[in-house]
Amino acid sequence: MTLTVPVILGSVRGDRAGIRAARFLTAQLEARGHTAPLVDPGESKLPLLDRMYKEYPKGEAPEPLEQLATLFRGADAFVVVSAEYNHSIPPALSNTLDHFLEEYFWRPSAICCYSAGQYGGVRAAMQLRAMLAELGTPSIPSLLPIPRIQKALSEAGEPAEDWLGRAAGKFLDELTWYAEALKAKRAGGTPY
């Protein structure tokens, strides 16, 4: 089954390492035959959250929000790539996610977290897990933490370490299972 799985990048820093993980996962998803558009808040220039997308009168939302809402409504799952800022979620990621709500419903998410150090951003992932569930896109049980990202992945997103390809394979197998199951259930209707 072909799926649409946006890869949502969480950092807007000029020298961000997370783009490596986003490129890696986009390539992994596309190699499986899925559509994996990159959602880059550094490129889309989303406004700071003043009103959620749904709070704008129809046709009056800023164009970047309109484009993302259309993409998210057509998605089957989401991959979220998050750094760890002060043991928490990056502000650009929170801003990107918080603009939407119903667009996430009944679709699973998966968290790839990373850091320059040995813990791979898992502290941010724990907070992100709660946030994603509240938004209506609960995360799968597995995480894909990438410690020492600057050594684990090249700028182009090519893995320098064998474990990463194996771990990503299992991670995406699990996401695919949940995405296919929920896609089939959505086709039959949702509880509300």
Buried (B, 14 or more C-beta within 10 A) or exposed (E): EEBBBBBBBBBBEEEBBBBBBBBBBBBBBEEBEBBBBBBBBBEBEBEEEEEBBBEBEEEEBBEBBBEBBEBBEEBBBBBBBBBBBEEBBBBBBBBBBBBBBBBBBBBBBBBBBBBBEEBBBBBBBBBBBEBBEEBBBBBBEBBBBBBBBBEBBEEEBEBEEEEBEEBBEEBBEBBBEBBBEBBEEEEEEEEE
